[in-house]
């Protein structure tokens, strides 16, 4: 990677050639050149700290990490092999740092986000500067694309949150920095590039869309022979393939259980389009994108070389594929979150842009020459539109960062189901920075010292010496009831639709049952409904939970015939195999059976009605 050459006085200008440049001025100039790549990550770090928090979904990952460190494996509930987290790399990164540091997993979540996201932006800025130095050496740079990131409040919120977004930003930034430094003879850089790009599937499965394009760029730039191609493919795929075999054998699925719970392969274009507009509309996002397109056209478009065009096209196409996938599956319930990686990727080529050169000062001898006039006019044709665009972009960024927000009543889920998740939980918990589980527990389940609250009941029912129970509110009821569990190895079982907070309240030797199926194998394999909130389309009715975890034949609010049908279905066909896949002792035979059965288990769907399920699973020919 070529080092940046400082601007030198134009030797053709006698007036400039005679002006000495002091060492202090050179140092000042060198420092000033670094500010466009240093200040944006620092600003993002500060914004992330001001908005630090952990969402309820982040608490899901925290429980999995706690189970790993407790020796129960990468599971949400001990004894049930269910992958409740979408990002494998994020889960194990948190587990590793927590184990080494002996810090709280919640502190590690906040700290990791505050490190990874700014580092990702720093790498993205350095990569863009590498890109433009190839054809515009010695220029000053303006962090135009970074300004868009700093202006959008959703980017502030998901620096932390406990979710994998900061890891995605760092992965994208690292891939971009490696790609922009590629040369045909870049043997080691190409090796590192394919290894890092190959991690996309483990960062989050949809990031594999970026992996494909990034690997294509490596091939296009390096043009390796067949033996080298085989080696690079092996490097890119070794770790993802190894984990994929582990996933199939351990969990019995081809994808994370969350993908089944949210039916990530189904299409809901109209809902997804509404999700896109929910992001673009409040911030008039079309305006900065249009301005950056004009800036790119007038400042860098005609100067890119072959490699520059390749990496820029890869970034733009990757962004389009990522956004298109999110729209296709119906988006998400968290405002903007799932579109942030696509936005970050789209901005990579313009994270910084080179400042157009000013028209050269001409000597008296050449000032009136035709060539000087043409040069000055050409420079002005670049400077004027670039300057106007930068002024407009600055005005948009200030207005967006200061004033524009998603219109949403505090603590209320709108009819669209899409919420500003941080604002929602800030309002519900009454905390400016809800970053520990206790703040969620008090809001959702009450104080463990308040008699009658769910938190209090859990404490009472997990007292040593008591028989374990399933604790839930029956259909049509208003009060908690308890039913003896059929497995004495668990301390308690509690179903809820707020899984992260539930996982923080229920002991690690208890069952936190997600009625939407994120951590519940049976629930994730149910047929999706049509009237649920985005990402919450599945619902495991209490009848299934009672049938699986108790021996009760009658429970208030649930017909005895339904319990009997559900319990019978649990012992038939694909559902019986699912129970074996996730709960039977994990021997080598079980592991390889799971590997071969994983395609069938991934496609298994069970009717919500237990009588229909019994008929389908137990009586079908």
C-alpha positions in Angstrom: 0.0 0.0 0.0 1.6 3.2 -1.1 2.2 5.9 1.5 0.5 9.2 1.1 2.7 11.9 -0.4 2.3 15.3 1.1 1.3 18.2 -1.2 4.3 19.9 -2.6 4.4 23.5 -3.9 3.9 23.7 -7.6 7.4 24.0 -9.0 6.0 25.7 -12.1 4.9 28.7 -10.1 7.9 30.8 -9.3 6.1 32.6 -6.5 5.4 29.3 -4.7 8.7 27.7 -5.4 10.5 30.3 -3.4 8.3 30.0 -0.3 10.0 27.8 2.3 7.7 25.4 4.3 8.6 25.2 8.0 8.8 21.9 9.8 6.0 22.9 12.2 3.8 23.7 9.2 4.5 20.4 7.7 3.7 18.6 10.9 0.5 20.6 11.2 -0.5 19.7 7.7 0.3 16.0 8.3 -2.0 16.1 11.4 -4.7 17.9 9.5 -4.7 15.2 6.9 -5.5 12.5 9.5 -8.4 14.3 11.0 -11.0 13.2 8.4 -10.3 9.6 9.3 -9.9 10.1 13.1 -12.7 12.4 14.1 -15.7 10.5 12.7 -14.9 7.3 14.7 -14.4 9.3 17.8 -17.7 11.1 17.3 -19.4 7.8 16.7 -17.9 6.4 19.9 -19.2 9.4 21.9 -22.7 9.1 20.3 -22.7 5.4 21.1 -21.8 6.0 24.7 -24.5 8.6 25.1 -27.0 6.2 23.7 -25.7 3.0 25.3 -28.2 0.4 26.1 -29.0 -3.3 25.8 -32.2 -4.3 24.1 -34.4 -7.3 25.2 -33.1 -9.2 22.3 -29.5 -8.5 23.4 -30.4 -10.2 26.7 -31.1 -13.4 24.7 -27.4 -13.5 23.6 -26.4 -12.8 27.2 -28.2 -15.9 28.5 -26.5 -18.1 25.8 -23.1 -16.7 26.9 -23.9 -17.4 30.5 -24.9 -21.0 29.6 -21.6 -21.5 27.8 -19.6 -20.2 30.7 -21.6 -22.4 33.1 -20.6 -25.4 31.0 -24.0 -26.1 29.5 -23.0 -25.4 25.9 -24.2 -22.8 23.4 -27.9 -23.2 24.3 -30.6 -21.0 25.8 -31.9 -23.7 28.1 -29.7 -26.4 29.4 -30.6 -29.8 28.0 -32.3 -28.3 24.8 -30.0 -27.9 21.9 -31.5 -24.8 20.2 -29.5 -22.1 18.6 -31.3 -19.0 19.8 -28.8 -16.5 18.5 -28.4 -15.5 14.8 -24.7 -14.4 15.0 -22.4 -17.3 15.9 -19.3 -15.1 15.9 -20.9 -12.5 18.2 -21.9 -15.1 20.7 -18.5 -16.7 20.9 -16.7 -13.4 20.9 -18.8 -12.3 23.9 -18.2 -15.6 25.6 -14.4 -15.4 25.0 -14.0 -11.8 26.2 -16.2 -12.4 29.3 -14.3 -15.6 30.2 -10.9 -13.8 29.9 -11.9 -10.6 31.5 -14.1 -12.0 34.3 -16.3 -9.0 33.6 -20.1 -9.0 33.5 -21.4 -10.2 30.1 -23.5 -7.0 30.0 -20.5 -4.8 30.4 -18.7 -6.8 27.7 -21.6 -6.2 25.4 -21.5 -2.5 25.9 -17.7 -2.4 25.7 -17.5 -4.6 22.6 -20.0 -2.4 20.7 -18.1 0.8 21.7 -14.9 -0.7 20.3 -16.0 -2.6 17.2 -18.3 0.0 15.6 -15.8 2.9 15.7 -13.0 0.6 14.5 -15.2 -0.5 11.6 -15.8 3.1 10.6 -12.1 3.8 11.0 -11.2 0.9 8.6 -13.9 2.0 6.2 -12.5 5.6 6.1 -8.9 4.3 5.6 -10.1 2.0 2.9 -11.9 4.8 1.0 -8.7 6.9 1.4 -6.7 4.0 0.0 -9.1 3.8 -2.9 -8.8 7.5 -3.9 -5.1 7.8 -3.3 -4.5 5.4 -6.2 -5.7 8.0 -8.7 -5.8 11.3 -6.6 -2.6 11.3 -4.6 -1.7 14.1 -2.3 -5.3 15.4 -1.9 -7.1 16.4 1.2 -10.2 14.4 2.0 -13.7 15.1 3.4 -15.6 12.4 5.3 -18.8 12.9 3.3 -20.2 9.3 3.7 -19.2 9.2 7.4 -21.2 12.3 7.9 -24.4 10.4 6.9 -23.7 7.7 9.5 -23.1 10.3 12.2 -26.3 12.1 11.3 -28.7 9.1 11.5 -29.9 8.3 15.0 -30.4 4.6 14.3 -26.6 4.3 13.8 -26.1 5.8 17.3 -28.5 3.3 18.9 -26.9 0.2 17.4 -23.4 0.9 18.4 -24.4 -0.9 21.5 -27.8 -2.7 22.1 -26.2 -6.1 22.8 -26.8 -7.3 19.3 -24.3 -8.1 16.6 -24.6 -4.8 14.6 -21.2 -3.4 15.8 -19.6 -6.7 14.7 -21.1 -6.3 11.3 -19.8 -2.8 10.9 -16.3 -3.9 11.9 -16.4 -6.8 9.5 -17.6 -4.6 6.6 -14.9 -2.0 7.4 -12.2 -4.7 7.6 -13.3 -6.3 4.3 -13.3 -2.9 2.6 -9.9 -1.9 3.9 -8.4 -5.2 2.7 -10.1 -5.0 -0.7 -9.0 -1.4 -1.5 -5.4 -2.4 -0.9 -5.4 -5.4 -3.2 -2.9 -5.6 -6.1 -2.4 -8.5 -8.5 0.7 -9.5 -6.6 -1.0 -9.1 -3.1 -0.5 -12.7 -2.0 -0.8 -12.3 1.8 -3.4 -9.5 1.6 -5.5 -11.7 -0.7 -5.2 -14.6 1.7 -6.4 -12.4 4.6 -9.1 -10.9 2.5 -10.7 -14.2 1.6 -10.5 -15.5 5.2 -12.2 -12.4 6.6 -14.8 -12.2 3.8 -15.6 -15.9 4.4 -16.6 -15.1 8.0 -19.8 -13.3 6.7 -21.9 -16.4 7.2 -20.8 -16.6 10.9 -21.2 -12.8 11.4 -24.8 -13.2 10.4 -26.1 -15.5 7.6 -27.4 -12.7 5.4 -23.9 -11.2 5.3 -22.9 -14.1 3.1 -24.4 -11.9 0.3 -21.5 -9.5 0.8 -19.1 -12.5 1.1 -19.9 -13.6 -2.5 -19.2 -10.2 -4.0 -16.0 -9.6 -1.9 -14.6 -12.9 -3.0 -15.4 -12.1 -6.6 -13.4 -8.9 -6.3 -10.4 -10.9 -5.0 -10.6 -13.2 -8.0 -11.0 -10.3 -10.4 -8.0 -8.4 -9.1 -5.6 -11.2 -8.3 -6.5 -13.5 -11.2 -5.2 -16.6 -9.5 -4.5 -19.9 -11.2 -6.6 -23.0 -10.5 -4.4 -24.2 -7.7 -4.4 -20.8 -6.0 -8.2 -20.6 -6.4 -8.6 -24.0 -4.7 -6.4 -22.7 -1.8 -8.3 -19.4 -1.5 -11.7 -21.2 -1.5 -10.4 -23.5 1.2 -9.2 -20.6 3.3 -12.5 -18.7 2.9 -14.7 -21.7 3.6 -12.9 -23.8 6.2 -14.2 -22.1 9.4 -17.8 -21.6 8.1 -17.9 -25.1 6.8 -16.6 -26.5 10.1 -19.2 -24.6 12.0 -21.9 -25.6 9.6 -21.2 -29.3 10.2 -21.3 -28.5 14.0 -24.6 -26.7 13.6 -26.1 -29.6 11.7 -24.9 -32.2 14.2 -25.4 -30.3 17.4 -28.7 -28.4 16.7 -30.0 -30.6 13.8 -30.7 -27.6 11.5 -29.1 -26.0 8.4 -29.7 -22.5 9.8 -30.0 -20.8 13.2 -33.3 -21.6 14.9 -34.1 -17.9 14.7 -34.4 -18.2 11.0 -37.1 -20.8 11.4 -38.9 -18.8 14.1 -39.0 -15.8 11.8 -39.4 -17.8 8.5 -36.4 -16.0 7.0 -36.9 -17.7 3.7 -40.5 -16.5 3.1 -41.3 -13.4 1.2 -43.4 -10.4 2.3 -42.5 -7.7 -0.1 -45.2 -5.2 0.8 -44.4 -5.4 4.5 -40.7 -5.1 3.6 -41.3 -2.1 1.4 -43.1 -0.4 4.3 -40.1 -1.2 6.5 -37.8 0.5 4.0 -40.0 3.6 3.8 -40.1 3.7 7.6 -36.3 4.2 7.5 -36.0 6.4 4.5 -39.0 8.7 5.2 -38.3 10.3 8.6 -34.8 11.3 7.6 -35.4 12.1 3.9 -32.6 9.6 3.2 -33.0 10.0 -0.6 -31.4 13.5 -0.3 -28.0 12.5 1.0 -27.8 9.5 -1.2 -28.5 11.7 -4.3 -26.0 14.3 -3.1 -23.3 11.7 -2.6 -24.0 10.2 -6.1 -23.4 13.7 -7.6 -20.2 14.2 -5.5 -18.9 10.8 -6.5 -19.6 11.5 -10.2 -17.8 14.9 -10.2 -14.9 14.1 -7.9 -14.0 10.4 -8.3 -16.1 8.7 -11.0 -13.7 9.4 -14.0 -10.6 8.8 -12.0 -11.2 5.2 -10.7 -8.9 2.5 -12.1 -9.8 -1.1 -12.8 -9.5 -2.2 -9.2 -11.3 0.9 -7.9 -14.3 0.2 -10.1 -14.3 -3.4 -9.0 -14.4 -2.7 -5.3 -17.0 0.1 -5.7 -19.3 -2.0 -7.8 -19.0 -4.9 -5.2 -19.9 -2.5 -2.4 -23.0 -1.1 -4.3 -24.2 -4.5 -5.5 -23.7 -6.0 -2.0 -25.7 -3.1 -0.5 -28.5 -3.7 -3.0 -28.6 -7.4 -2.3 -28.6 -6.9 1.5 -31.4 -4.3 1.3 -33.3 -6.4 -1.2 -33.2 -9.4 1.1 -34.5 -7.4 4.1 -37.3 -6.0 2.0 -38.1 -9.5 0.6 -38.5 -11.1 4.0 -40.7 -8.3 5.4 -38.1 -6.3 7.3 -38.0 -6.3 11.1 -39.8 -4.9 14.1 -36.9 -2.7 15.1 -36.8 0.6 13.2 -34.0 0.8 10.6 -31.8 -1.9 12.3 -31.8 -4.5 9.5 -31.1 -1.9 6.8 -28.1 -0.4 8.6 -25.5 -2.9 7.2 -26.8 -2.2 3.6 -26.5 1.6 4.3 -23.0 1.3 5.7 -21.9 -0.8 2.7 -23.4 1.6 0.2 -21.4 4.5 1.8 -18.1 2.7 1.7 -16.8 4.2 -1.6 -17.6 7.7 -0.4 -16.7 7.5 3.3 -14.2 10.1 2.3 -14.0 11.9 -1.0 -11.0 13.9 -2.4 -11.2 17.6 -2.3 -11.1 18.9 -5.9 -8.0 20.9 -6.7 -8.3 24.7 -6.9 -7.4 26.3 -10.2 -3.7 26.9 -10.2 -2.4 30.5 -9.7 -0.9 31.5 -13.0 2.1 33.7 -13.6 1.7 36.9 -15.6 3.3 35.1 -18.5 0.7 32.3 -18.7 -2.4 33.9 -17.1 -4.0 34.8 -20.4 -3.1 31.6 -22.3 -5.9 29.5 -23.7 -4.7 26.4 -21.8 -4.9 28.2 -18.4 -8.4 29.4 -19.2 -9.5 25.9 -20.1 -7.9 24.4 -17.0 -9.5 26.9 -14.7 -13.0 26.4 -16.3 -12.6 22.6 -16.0 -11.6 22.9 -12.3 -14.6 25.2 -11.6 -17.0 22.8 -13.3 -15.9 20.3 -10.6 -15.6 22.8 -7.7 -19.0 24.4 -8.0 -21.3 21.4 -8.0 -19.0 19.7 -5.4 -19.2 22.7 -3.2 -22.9 23.1 -3.5 -23.4 19.4 -2.7 -21.2 19.6 0.3 -23.1 22.6 1.6 -26.4 20.8 1.1 -25.1 17.6 2.7 -23.9 19.5 5.7 -27.3 21.2 6.1 -29.1 17.9 5.9 -26.7 16.2 8.4 -27.2 18.9 11.0 -30.9 19.0 10.5 -31.2 15.2 10.7 -28.9 14.8 13.7 -30.6 17.6 15.7 -34.3 17.4 14.8 -35.5 14.5 12.7 -36.8 11.4 14.6 -39.2 8.6 13.9 -42.6 9.9 15.0 -43.7 7.5 17.7 -45.5 7.8 21.0 -43.2 6.8 23.9 -43.6 3.3 25.0 -46.2 2.4 22.5 -46.0 -0.2 19.6 -47.7 1.4 16.5 -50.0 -0.5 14.2 -47.2 -1.1 11.8 -45.4 -3.1 14.5 -42.2 -1.2 13.8 -40.7 0.7 16.7 -37.8 2.9 17.7 -36.7 0.1 20.0 -34.4 2.1 22.2 -37.0 4.9 22.6 -39.6 2.3 23.5 -37.5 0.7 26.2 -36.3 4.0 27.6 -39.9 5.0 28.0 -41.0 1.7 29.5 -38.1 1.4 32.0 -37.8 5.1 32.8 -34.1 4.8 32.4 -32.0 7.1 30.1 -29.6 4.2 29.5 -31.3 0.8 30.1 -28.1 -1.3 30.0 -28.6 -3.9 32.8 -31.2 -6.6 33.0 -32.6 -5.5 36.3 -34.2 -2.5 34.7 -36.1 -4.7 32.3 -37.0 -7.2 35.0 -38.6 -4.6 37.2 -40.6 -3.2 34.3 -41.8 -6.5 32.9 -42.0 -9.0 35.8 -41.9 -6.7 38.8 -39.7 -6.8 41.8 -38.6 -10.2 43.3 -39.6 -8.6 46.7 -43.1 -7.6 45.6 -45.4 -10.4 46.6 -47.6 -11.6 43.7 -45.3 -10.4 40.9 -44.0 -13.0 38.5 -40.4 -12.3 39.6 -41.5 -13.0 43.2 -43.3 -16.2 42.2 -40.2 -17.4 40.4 -38.1 -16.9 43.5 -40.6 -18.7 45.7 -41.0 -21.6 43.3 -37.3 -22.2 42.9 -36.7 -22.5 46.6 -34.5 -25.6 47.2 -36.5 -28.6 48.2 -39.6 -27.8 46.3 -40.8 -29.8 43.3 -40.3 -27.9 40.0 -43.4 -26.4 38.3 -44.5 -24.9 35.1 -45.7 -21.3 36.0 -48.0 -19.6 33.5 -51.3 -17.7 33.1 -53.8 -20.1 31.4 -55.9 -19.0 28.4 -58.7 -16.7 29.6 -57.2 -16.4 33.0 -55.6 -13.5 34.9 -53.7 -15.2 37.6 -50.6 -17.4 37.5 -51.1 -21.2 38.0 -48.5 -23.8 38.6 -48.4 -27.4 37.2 -45.7 -29.9 38.2 -43.0 -30.4 35.7 -42.3 -33.9 34.3 -38.5 -33.4 34.5 -37.0 -32.9 38.0 -33.7 -31.7 36.5 -35.2 -28.3 35.9 -35.9 -25.8 38.7 -38.9 -24.1 37.0 -40.4 -23.5 33.5 -41.9 -20.1 32.5 -43.3 -19.2 29.1 -43.3 -15.6 27.9 -43.2 -13.5 24.8 -40.4 -11.2 26.1 -37.6 -13.7 25.9 -34.5 -11.7 26.8 -35.9 -10.4 30.1 -37.4 -13.9 30.8 -34.0 -15.4 30.3 -32.5 -13.0 32.8 -35.1 -13.8 35.5 -35.3 -17.6 35.1 -32.3 -19.5 36.6 -29.9 -21.2 34.2 -31.2 -24.6 35.4 -34.7 -23.5 34.6 -36.7 -23.4 31.3 -37.4 -20.0 29.7 -39.9 -20.9 27.0 -40.3 -18.4 24.2 -43.9 -18.6 22.8 -42.6 -17.2 19.5 -40.1 -20.0 19.1 -36.7 -18.2 19.1 -35.4 -20.6 21.8 -38.2 -23.2 21.7 -37.7 -26.0 19.1 -41.4 -26.9 18.8 -42.5 -23.3 18.6 -40.1 -22.5 15.8 -41.4 -25.4 13.7 -45.1 -24.4 14.0 -46.8 -23.0 10.9 -46.6 -19.2 10.9 -49.7 -17.1 11.5 -50.8 -14.2 9.4 -51.6 -11.5 11.9 -48.5 -11.3 14.1 -46.1 -8.5 14.5 -43.1 -8.6 12.1 -40.8 -11.4 13.3 -43.4 -12.6 15.8 -45.7 -14.6 13.5 -45.5 -17.9 15.3 -47.2 -18.6 18.6 -46.9 -21.7 20.7 -50.2 -22.0 22.6 -50.1 -23.1 26.2 -51.5 -26.5 25.2 -48.2 -27.4 23.6 -46.1 -26.3 26.5 -48.3 -28.2 29.0 -48.2 -31.3 26.9 -44.4 -31.2 26.5 -43.2 -30.2 30.0 -45.8 -31.7 32.3 -47.9 -34.9 32.8 -51.1 -32.9 33.5 -54.2 -34.2 31.7 -56.4 -31.2 32.5 -55.6 -27.6 33.1 -58.0 -24.6 33.5 -58.7 -23.0 30.2 -57.3 -25.8 28.0 -59.5 -28.7 26.8 -58.3 -32.1 28.0 -58.7 -33.5 24.5 -56.3 -30.9 23.1 -53.7 -31.7 25.7 -54.0 -35.4 24.9 -53.8 -34.7 21.1 -50.7 -32.5 21.6 -49.0 -35.1 23.8 -49.7 -37.9 21.3 -48.4 -35.7 18.4 -45.2 -35.2 20.4 -44.5 -38.9 20.0 -45.3 -39.3 16.3 -43.4 -38.7 13.1 -41.3 -35.6 12.5 -42.2 -34.1 15.9 -40.9 -37.2 17.8 -37.7 -37.0 15.7 -37.4 -33.3 16.5 -37.5 -34.1 20.2 -34.8 -36.6 19.8 -32.7 -34.3 17.7 -32.7 -31.5 20.3 -33.0 -33.4 23.7 -31.5 -36.9 23.4 -28.0 -37.3 24.8 -25.5 -36.2 22.2 -23.5 -39.2 21.3 -21.5 -39.5 18.0 -24.3 -41.6 16.5 -26.8 -38.9 17.5 -24.5 -36.2 16.1 -24.3 -37.8 12.6 -27.9 -38.7 12.6 -28.6 -35.0 13.2 -26.3 -34.1 10.3 -28.2 -36.2 7.9 -31.6 -35.3 9.2 -30.9 -31.6 9.3 -32.5 -30.8 5.9 -35.7 -32.7 7.0 -35.8 -31.0 10.4 -35.2 -27.6 8.8 -38.3 -28.0 6.5 -40.5 -29.6 9.2 -43.7 -27.6 9.9 -46.3 -28.5 12.4 -50.0 -27.4 12.4 -50.8 -25.0 15.3 -53.9 -27.0 16.2 -52.9 -30.1 18.2 -55.7 -32.1 16.8 -54.6 -31.3 13.2 -51.0 -32.1 14.2 -52.0 -35.5 15.6 -53.9 -36.3 12.5 -51.0 -35.3 10.3 -48.2 -36.8 12.3 -49.8 -39.9 13.7 -52.4 -41.0 11.1 -51.1 -39.9 7.8 -50.2 -42.8 5.5 
